[in-house]
Structure formats: C-alpha cells, structure tokens
C-alpha cells in the first residue's frame, strides 16, 4: 500500500476530535505524552483557574486553502491553559529573571496625574500565564509607592486568533492579581504588534516575553536545508533572513515608541544567539553547564532545534515527505545576536528609532537559565533512581510542538489533503522523541539563553 493510500485510510478513522495522539503506522507510533507534565514541577501556583490541561488535537472545519490556522486550534482546546502548562513552563524561569530588572527601573517612569491612569502593556501575551507574576509584582510596587487610588490598566496584546479563553481564565483566576488589588482594569487587544496597537502616548510600561522572535507574515524566508532560517548554510538565505528580522525588529520598536508616554519603558525578553566566546551569566543553575557548551555561536535550547531539524531531514531521506515539503517548511522565527538587537539604537544621527526618541538604558543582559524538563528528569533520577529519558524527550516534544505545529500544517496544506497532515506530524514528532531519548539529558543543551533589553522613551 502506498503512503498516500495508507494516510488517507488512517485519516478517515481520525474523525475531527482525537482524545490523544493517534498512531497510523508502526514505524511512527508515538508513546503517550501524558504520563506526566511540567505541572509536576515544584513551581508557583497554576495560572489558570484549575481547569485540567487538555491534550486534545482537533481538526478545524472550514479550512481554506492558503489560509493559516493558529496552531493552538489544532493543538489544544481553547481555555484549557495548555500553553501555560507546557511551553509556558519552559520559558517561565527566563521571564522570572527579568523581574528585578523591571522593578529596578519602574521609578524612572513619570507618574500620571491624580486622575490619570498608569498603563502596563503585555505584548505577545498568549494565555497571560508567563507574565502573571511579573505584572503582580509591578502592581504591588506601584501600590506600595503611590497608594491604592492609582488607577492601573493592564493591556494584553496578541494576534486576533489567540486563545483568549485561557487568557481570561488567567486574569480572573484565583491566583491572579485581580483577587488582591482594586482599581486595576485589564484590557485585550487583538492587533498584531507589527502594527500600532494603541494610540500614541498610551503606555507607561510595555513588556514582551519571547514574542519578538516570531517574525511578521511578510518576513518568511524559504530555506533549502533547514527548518530554522538562522541556521541556513546559504549566504543568500541568511542575508534575506537577517534583513527581514532587522526590518521587523525596527518596526516593532518604532510602534512601541509611539505608544509609550514620554519617559515610558520598554522591556523585551527574547531567546538569544551568542556572538562571543564568553558564556552568558548563569541564573538559577545549581549544576555545571553542559560539557559541550561553548558560548560562541550558541543558540537558546540549541540541541532541541538540532534534533527537530535532523528528524525532518530523516522524513525527507526516507521519502515520507517530498522535496517541496522539506524545503518549504521554514519557521518565521529568528534568534538575534547582541549586535543585531542593538543596531537600531546606534548611530543617533541615522537611526529612525533613536530619532523617534527611544534609547537603550544600558547594554542588554544575557543569561543562561535552567531547563525545567531537565530539572524534572534529574529529580526523578535522584529520588526514584529512574533515568527516564523517554519522559524527557516526550515533554520537550509536547512543549515545542506548540512552536512547530502551525508551520508544519501550513506547509502540508499546500501539498496534501487535510486527512494526511496529522500522520506526518506524528511521525515527525516520534522521530524527535526517539532521537532525544537516545541522548544523555545531562549534556543535552536544552537550557534557554535569554537576553533582556530595557529602553526608555525620551521625556
């Protein structure tokens, strides 16, 4: 039986709602991904209102050829809090690092008049879980310094098809700042942040966490030998990608400058690519760096990207995907170097960003933080004596599937009928799991490298 016939037959059995990952071939049989979850980690309280995380994958009706469907609509039920319990848990330690940086600069922001409003923007919020603690601390700081009568507005921005059900559960859940503070007013904006989202001079603080690594729809660069454009071996592809990434970064900064009030602050936390041979500062690490960590050219969670890349290549070599599918599946994601992040702020006479009035407070800071999945693996090894590398691989696949799934589906929809997509994606996921489970988690580079930028609009 041909692969096409096999996949079509499997697709007829999948229906529209799948209670768990479904197997279609013996070679691509994914193990259960819900033996455990990142919620097992001894971290803070859950950001949702306690609703159980769903691992349901759904095929959405009414797909139109060429239209892009948000990955979460395939990946989880709206309102389930899936993002926060999985990929959000991986990024949380990195975001927590920026708390002291944000809090140390808040007092530099001019306070509004007694009848005015202090506005905090959270751009690229997803379900609001990652920023919840930081926003709580910012509000607490403002309350302690300026009293309970200061009106505070919290603006949550994401694309129009975001999982706002989960966001609302986070904002109005039992662990939210809304249960502690009065005179706080949450708002939601569905305008893409590569456009201006609110009127000029609206925000006092704008924060964005792991969102500016995602490029605009116009910045797709097709790469012939990798899923990840910053890893291309083609100088032409790299140049096109860097130009697109630089253009998007400048656009983002100019819109935020317009939206900030005079003296307002911008904080951007993003995954980094290192330039020099010196490793970044280490935070919350209680164990040595991976033996193969070099610093020079290092990418955030580097071995995760490598393993996904090799798994996709493996499907192509085996003829499970076509050359067109292999070469067109490129994420609109970037990892900028320190110089690329700083570039819009240099050359004051020529820089549109500087001329608009947005200036760096100091050089962006770089940190290497811990990987929660690796922490969970270590705890199981130390407590139970179980070297559960399969669990390690499964949880990484589950979390980073959030990043990859939409690109995979939007690639396959151009070459295959919808009923074949899930089987290919599952096969790809399983190859990643098998590859990572064969490696030693202790030396596997899954630690996030995070860079934090702080800038201020001229007063």
C-alpha positions in Angstrom: 0.0 0.0 0.0 1.3 3.4 -0.9 2.0 6.0 1.8 -0.7 8.2 0.3 -3.3 5.4 0.5 -2.2 4.5 4.0 -2.5 8.0 5.2 -5.9 8.6 3.6 -7.2 5.4 5.3 -5.9 6.5 8.6 -7.4 9.9 8.2 -10.9 8.5 7.8 -10.6 6.9 11.2 -9.4 10.0 13.0 -12.7 12.0 12.7 -12.5 15.5 13.9 -11.7 15.1 17.6 -8.9 13.0 18.9 -8.7 12.1 22.6 -4.9 11.6 22.4 -2.2 11.3 19.8 -3.3 8.6 17.3 -0.9 6.1 15.7 -1.2 5.4 12.0 2.0 3.4 11.3 4.0 1.1 13.4 7.2 3.0 12.5 5.7 6.3 13.8 3.9 5.1 16.9 4.2 7.9 19.4 4.3 6.9 23.1 1.7 8.5 25.3 2.6 12.1 26.0 0.5 12.5 29.2 2.3 10.2 31.7 3.4 13.4 33.4 3.6 17.1 32.7 5.6 20.2 33.5 2.9 20.9 36.1 4.7 18.3 38.3 7.5 20.7 38.8 7.7 22.4 42.2 6.9 25.9 40.8 4.5 28.6 41.7 0.7 28.2 41.7 -1.0 27.4 38.4 -2.1 30.5 36.5 -5.4 29.0 35.3 -8.4 28.5 37.5 -7.6 24.8 37.9 -9.1 23.5 34.6 -7.4 20.4 33.6 -5.0 20.7 30.7 -6.3 19.0 27.6 -4.1 17.2 25.1 -6.9 17.0 22.5 -5.9 17.7 19.0 -8.7 18.9 16.7 -9.1 19.2 13.0 -10.9 22.5 12.4 -13.7 22.6 9.9 -13.8 25.2 7.1 -10.1 25.2 6.3 -9.5 27.3 3.2 -6.5 26.6 1.0 -3.7 29.0 1.8 -5.3 30.3 5.0 -3.2 30.0 8.1 -4.9 28.4 11.1 -3.4 29.2 14.5 -1.6 26.1 15.8 -3.4 26.1 19.1 -6.7 25.4 17.3 -5.2 22.0 16.3 -3.2 21.5 19.5 -5.5 22.1 22.4 -9.0 23.1 23.5 -9.4 26.9 23.9 -9.5 27.7 27.6 -7.6 24.6 28.6 -4.4 26.5 29.7 -2.3 24.1 27.6 0.3 26.7 26.6 1.0 27.8 30.2 1.3 24.2 31.5 3.8 23.2 28.7 5.8 25.7 26.7 5.0 28.5 29.2 6.5 26.4 32.0 9.7 26.1 29.9 10.0 29.9 29.5 8.9 30.9 33.0 12.3 30.7 34.7 13.7 33.0 32.0 11.0 35.6 32.4 11.4 35.5 36.2 15.0 36.7 35.8 13.8 40.0 34.4 11.7 40.8 37.5 14.5 42.6 39.3 15.5 44.5 36.1 11.9 45.7 35.6 11.3 46.6 39.2 14.6 48.5 39.4 13.6 50.9 36.7 9.9 51.5 37.4 10.5 54.6 39.5 12.1 56.3 36.4 8.6 56.4 34.8 6.8 59.7 35.4 3.6 59.1 37.3 0.3 60.2 35.8 -1.8 63.0 37.3 -4.1 62.1 40.2 -6.9 61.5 37.7 -4.7 59.7 35.2 -4.0 56.0 34.5 -0.8 54.0 34.7 -0.9 51.5 31.8 1.1 48.3 31.6 1.3 46.6 28.2 2.0 42.8 27.9 2.7 42.2 24.2 2.5 38.7 22.7 0.8 37.5 25.9 -0.7 34.2 24.7 -2.6 33.0 27.8 -1.1 35.5 30.2 0.4 32.8 32.4 4.1 33.7 31.9 3.7 37.4 32.7 1.2 36.9 35.6 3.8 37.0 38.5 5.7 39.9 37.0 2.7 42.0 36.4 1.6 41.2 40.0 4.9 42.5 41.3 4.8 45.6 39.2 1.3 46.4 40.5 2.4 45.7 44.1 5.4 48.0 43.7 3.2 50.8 42.4 0.6 50.3 45.1 3.3 50.4 47.9 4.8 53.6 46.4 1.7 55.5 45.2 -1.2 54.1 47.2 -4.4 52.3 46.4 -6.0 55.2 44.4 -3.7 55.0 41.5 -5.7 53.5 38.6 -3.8 50.8 36.7 -4.7 49.5 33.3 -3.2 46.2 32.0 -3.2 45.8 28.3 -2.9 42.3 26.9 -1.9 42.1 23.2 -1.8 39.1 20.9 -3.0 38.2 17.4 -6.7 38.2 16.8 -7.0 34.3 16.9 -5.2 33.9 20.2 -6.6 31.6 22.9 -8.3 34.4 24.8 -10.4 31.9 26.7 -7.3 30.8 28.6 -6.1 34.4 28.9 -9.4 35.4 30.7 -9.1 32.4 33.0 -5.6 33.5 33.9 -6.6 37.1 34.5 -9.7 36.3 36.6 -8.4 33.1 38.2 -7.8 32.6 41.9 -4.0 33.2 41.6 -4.4 36.5 39.7 -3.5 40.0 40.9 -7.2 40.8 40.3 -8.0 39.0 43.6 -5.7 41.2 45.6 -5.8 44.7 44.1 -8.6 47.2 43.3 -8.6 49.9 40.7 -6.9 47.5 38.2 -8.5 47.3 34.7 -7.5 44.6 32.3 -8.0 45.2 28.5 -7.3 43.0 25.5 -6.0 44.0 22.0 -6.1 41.6 19.0 -3.9 43.8 16.7 -0.7 42.3 15.6 2.2 44.1 17.2 3.9 44.8 13.9 1.3 47.5 13.7 0.5 50.2 16.2 -1.9 48.7 18.8 -3.0 51.6 20.9 -3.0 55.4 20.4 0.2 57.5 20.8 1.3 58.1 24.4 -0.9 55.4 26.0 1.5 53.1 27.8 3.8 53.7 30.8 5.5 50.3 30.6 5.5 47.8 27.7 6.8 44.3 28.3 7.2 41.5 25.8 8.4 38.0 26.6 9.6 35.6 23.9 7.3 37.2 21.2 9.7 39.3 19.1 11.5 36.1 17.9 8.4 35.5 15.8 8.5 37.4 12.6 5.8 39.1 10.6 3.8 37.3 7.8 5.8 39.3 5.3 9.1 38.1 6.6 9.0 34.4 5.6 12.3 33.3 4.0 12.3 29.9 2.5 15.4 27.9 3.4 16.5 24.9 1.4 18.2 22.8 4.1 16.8 23.7 7.5 13.5 24.4 9.3 15.1 27.3 11.2 16.3 30.2 9.0 19.0 31.4 11.3 20.7 28.0 10.8 20.8 28.1 7.0 24.1 27.3 5.3 23.1 29.5 2.3 24.6 33.0 2.5 21.8 34.3 0.3 19.1 32.8 2.6 20.9 34.1 5.7 21.1 37.6 4.3 17.4 37.6 3.3 16.5 36.3 6.8 18.7 38.8 8.6 17.3 41.7 6.6 13.7 40.6 7.3 14.5 40.1 11.0 16.1 43.6 11.2 13.2 45.2 9.5 10.7 43.6 11.9 12.7 44.5 14.9 12.9 48.1 13.8 9.2 48.1 13.1 8.3 46.7 16.5 10.5 49.3 18.2 9.0 52.3 16.3 5.4 51.3 17.1 6.2 50.8 20.8 8.0 54.2 20.9 4.8 55.8 19.5 2.6 54.0 22.1 4.8 54.9 25.1 4.3 58.0 27.1 7.3 60.3 27.4 9.6 58.6 29.9 7.9 55.2 29.4 9.8 52.0 29.5 10.1 49.1 27.1 11.3 45.6 28.3 11.9 42.9 25.8 12.9 39.3 26.8 13.9 37.0 24.0 15.9 33.9 23.1 19.4 34.8 22.1 22.2 33.7 19.8 25.6 34.4 21.4 28.3 36.2 19.5 31.5 36.0 21.6 33.2 33.1 23.3 32.3 34.2 26.8 29.2 32.4 28.1 26.3 34.4 29.5 25.7 34.9 33.2 24.1 31.9 34.8 21.0 32.2 36.9 19.1 29.7 39.0 21.6 27.0 38.0 22.7 24.6 40.7 24.7 22.3 38.4 27.5 22.7 35.9 26.9 23.8 32.4 26.6 21.1 29.7 30.0 19.8 28.8 29.6 20.8 25.2 28.5 24.4 25.9 31.0 26.7 24.1 29.4 30.1 24.0 30.5 31.0 20.5 27.5 30.8 18.2 25.4 29.1 20.8 21.7 29.2 20.4 19.0 29.0 23.0 17.9 25.4 23.6 20.3 24.5 20.8 20.1 20.7 20.8 16.3 20.9 20.6 16.4 22.7 17.3 19.1 20.4 16.0 17.1 17.3 16.9 14.0 18.7 15.1 16.0 19.6 12.1 17.5 16.1 11.8 14.1 14.5 12.3 12.6 16.5 9.4 15.5 15.6 7.2 15.1 12.0 8.1 11.5 12.0 6.9 12.7 13.5 3.6 15.5 11.0 3.1 13.1 8.1 3.7 10.6 9.6 1.2 7.8 10.3 3.7 7.8 13.9 2.7 8.5 15.5 -0.6 11.4 17.8 -1.5 8.9 20.6 -1.8 7.6 20.0 1.7 11.2 19.6 3.1 12.4 22.9 1.6 9.3 25.0 2.2 8.8 24.2 5.9 10.7 27.1 7.4 9.6 28.8 10.6 9.1 32.6 10.8 11.4 32.7 13.8 14.7 34.4 14.5 17.5 34.4 17.1 19.2 37.7 17.0 22.8 38.4 18.1 23.5 41.1 20.6 24.7 43.4 17.8 21.5 42.8 15.8 19.4 43.8 18.8 21.5 46.9 19.5 21.8 48.0 15.9 18.5 50.2 15.8 19.8 52.1 18.8 23.2 53.0 17.4 24.2 55.9 15.1 21.8 58.5 16.6 22.1 60.7 13.5 20.8 58.0 11.2 18.7 55.7 13.4 14.9 56.1 13.0 14.5 54.5 16.4 16.8 57.0 18.1 15.4 59.9 16.2 11.9 58.9 17.4 13.2 59.1 21.0 13.7 55.5 22.1 17.1 54.8 23.8 18.7 51.9 25.5 19.1 52.3 29.2 22.2 50.0 29.1 23.5 47.1 27.1 21.1 44.2 27.0 21.9 41.5 29.6 22.3 37.8 28.7 21.6 34.9 31.0 21.7 31.1 30.8 18.9 29.6 33.0 17.7 26.1 33.8 15.6 23.8 31.7 12.5 22.7 33.8 12.2 19.5 31.9 15.8 18.6 32.7 15.1 19.5 36.3 12.2 17.1 36.4 14.4 14.4 34.8 17.1 15.0 37.4 14.6 14.8 40.3 13.2 11.5 39.1 16.8 10.1 38.7 17.8 11.3 42.2 14.6 10.5 44.0 13.5 7.3 42.3 16.7 6.1 40.7 14.9 6.1 37.3 16.8 7.5 34.3 13.6 8.4 32.4 15.0 9.7 29.1 11.7 8.9 27.3 9.8 11.3 29.6 12.5 13.9 29.0 12.0 13.6 25.2 8.2 13.4 25.4 7.8 16.6 27.4 10.2 18.5 25.1 8.2 17.3 22.1 4.9 18.3 23.7 6.1 21.8 24.6 7.9 22.7 21.4 5.1 21.2 19.3 3.3 24.5 20.1 6.0 26.3 18.2 6.2 24.0 15.2 2.7 22.7 14.6 1.3 25.7 12.8 4.2 25.9 10.3 4.0 22.1 9.7 0.3 22.3 8.9 0.6 25.4 6.7 3.3 23.6 4.8 1.4 20.4 4.3 -1.8 22.0 3.3 -0.2 23.2 0.1 0.8 19.7 -0.9 -1.6 17.2 0.8 -5.2 16.7 1.7 -6.0 17.6 5.3 -6.5 14.0 6.4 -2.8 13.2 5.8 -1.4 16.1 7.9 -1.7 14.6 11.4 0.0 11.3 10.4 3.0 13.2 9.0 3.3 15.4 12.1 3.0 12.5 14.5 5.7 10.7 12.6 8.0 13.7 12.7 7.3 14.1 16.5 8.1 10.4 17.1 11.4 10.7 15.3 12.3 13.6 17.5 11.3 11.7 20.6 13.4 8.6 19.6 16.4 10.8 18.8 16.4 12.8 22.0 15.6 9.7 24.2 18.8 8.1 22.9 20.9 11.0 24.2 22.1 11.9 27.7 19.9 14.7 29.1 22.8 15.8 31.3 24.8 17.0 28.3 21.8 17.8 26.1 21.7 21.6 25.5 18.1 22.4 26.4 18.9 25.4 28.6 17.3 28.7 27.4 19.7 31.6 26.7 17.8 34.7 27.4 18.6 38.3 26.6 16.8 41.2 28.3 16.6 44.7 26.8 15.5 47.8 28.6 14.8 51.1 26.7 13.2 54.4 27.6 11.3 57.0 25.6 12.7 60.5 25.9 10.9 62.6 28.5 
